[in-house]
Amino acid sequence: MWFAREIGMTPYISRGARAVGCLMGGAVGDALGAPVEFLDLAEICRQYGSRGIRALELDPPGLAHITDDTQMTMFTAEGLLEMRARERSRDQSSAAVYGRVDQAGMRPVLEAYHRWLMTQGSRPGTGPGTVYAGMGEAGVSEVLSTGELIHVPRLHARRSPGNTCLNSLETGIHMTPDRPQNNSKGCGGVMRAAPAGIIGADPVSAFRLGCRLAALTHGHPSGYIAAGVLAFMISQLMDGEDLLRTAEQAVTAAREQACCEGHPIIPGNPGEETARALEQAIELSESGASATAVTVERIGAGWVAEEALAISLFAALAFPQDFSAAVQLAVNHSGDSDSTGSICGNIVGAFIGITGIPESCCRELELRPEIRRLAIGLSDARGLTVKA
């Protein structure tokens, strides 16, 4: 069942409802923040009033557009589902066809990202040093046309994709935490990590998945540790954990679970930057600070991963049971509004489930059936593991 039911006085929310809430909530937050992503707060207030943007903007057919954040989240889900299918079957025939499966098992996700890259009018490199080295054109074309999402016309819209994601994927090189190709900690890794929290076997596996899928494009530890932490939090919330307790555990995860990965760039504890950002969000929420853009902007603008995650967490903690209020707080600031709206929507949606999100928020969302299908698929496939 996808829906919540009452057990005594305690609402029960199924994993399916939480999974759909997580991905649908993220897409709604993304779509809400998209029109104001590149506006400062003063301009947002001039255009939308003192309370900022409050409702989805619709195109002439009456649909609210997602951005690259949700597009890449969807392709992440597709890649993780393929990873899980391979894990379940233990079928290594793909290694003979597509080359050696990488040790971390992340190649299906990288291939899915390359298909997203194709929807943006670009193509991964296929020469020496790439994951396609030695493959014929027919084999490369087969990989890049596999799956359902590449054939969905609306996913071929270009919605301000991040340069780090584009440039990293265009190389065709498989980046990992211990083999980075850049030093970026932009939020383009964390904003797509929620599916790892739904399909991961447990919070630690979810953390490792989140780190490694973000490291495919972002080489700075904060760029991928923040993604691991989001996946960790989603995994906890999927199991019905309290939001504040999850946030507190996320601080520990940032500091301690980071030892599961290789971190060549920052000396000492590479998770400290993310942990401190999360602590600031928690402290602000517990201090009685006003749930306004002024407080949000004390955390940052959200262009970098740890700030985007912390802003989103603060908004979620401010309004844990009020989805609309949470995502509105998350997007109305001078910064990366669609990404903070998306991450906040993932968190609150996983916490309250799809039935806690007003139907009016989702009704006009583009690609709604595809997002729901992926969410249920991830929930049903739970159990994906990653070795340290």
C-alpha positions, 0 to 999 in steps of 0.5 A: 500500500502507498498510503498512510493508515492509523494504528491507534494514535500513531500514523503508519506511513508505508515505505512506498508512500515515503518513497513517492513523497521523497521523489515527488516532494523533491520535484515539487520543490525543484519546480517551485524554486526554478523561476527564482534560482538566479534572482536575489531576495530583493528581486524575488520580493519585487516580482512575487511580493514580500512573501516570495514565490508561493505557487508553481508557475505553469507553462501554457499546457498547464505544467510546472517544469522540473529542472536538471535537479530532478532530471538527474535524480530520475537518471540516478534512480534508473542507474541504481535500479540497474545496479540492483538488478545486476546485484540480484542476478549476479550476472556478469555478462555485462562485463564482457559486453561493456567492459569490466564492471568497476570495483565500486559497482557504480558503472550503471549510474555513470552510464545513466548519467551519460544518457542524461548528458545525451538528452542535453545535446552532448555526448561522453568521450569514448577514447582511451582512458574513458569507460568506453575505451576499446568498445565499438560504436555499436556497443557505445550506442547500445549503452547510450540508448538503454533504459526508458528515460532516454526515450521520454521526450520531455526529459530532453529539455535543457533546464540550466544544467550545471557546468560541473556535471556537464564537463565531468560527464563529457570526459567519459572518465569514471571519477571516484573519491580517490580518483577525482578529476576536479575539486568541485563541491557544487551542489550538483552532487547532493541534489540528486542523491535521494534515490540512494537513500530509498534503495540502499540496504541500510543507512551506511550503504546509502551513505556510501552510494550517495558519496560515490554517485556524487563523486562521479562528477564532483571531486571535492570531499564536501561535494560528495560527503554532503550527498552521502549524508542526504542519502543517509538521512533519507534511509533513516526517514524511510524507516520512520525515524524522527526528523530531528534525531535523523538530523543529529545522526547525520552530523555523526555520519558526516564525521564518522561514516566519512572514513568509509571513503578515500579523501585525498584533498582535505587533511584531517576529517573531510566530513567536518565542513558538512558536519558544521553546516548541519550543526548550524542548521540544527542550532538555528532551528532549536534557537527560536530563530525566525523561519525567514529568508534572513535566517536562511541566508545566515547559512549561505546561498546553497551553491555549494553542497554543504550549504544547500544541504544545511539550508534544506535541513533548516527549512525541513526542521522549521516545518516538518509537517507542513510541506508547502511552508517548508519548500517555500522557506527553502526557495525564497532566498538569494541563492540556488533556490531550485536545488534547496527546494528539491533537497528540502522536498526530498527530506520532508516528503520522505518524512511525511509521505506522499499523502502528507503533500497537498495534492494541489502541489503535485497535480500540475507537475510534469513527468509525474507518472514517471517520477512515481514509477521510479520511486515505487521501483526504488522502494521495491528494490531496497537492499542495494549494498556497497562495500567499503 
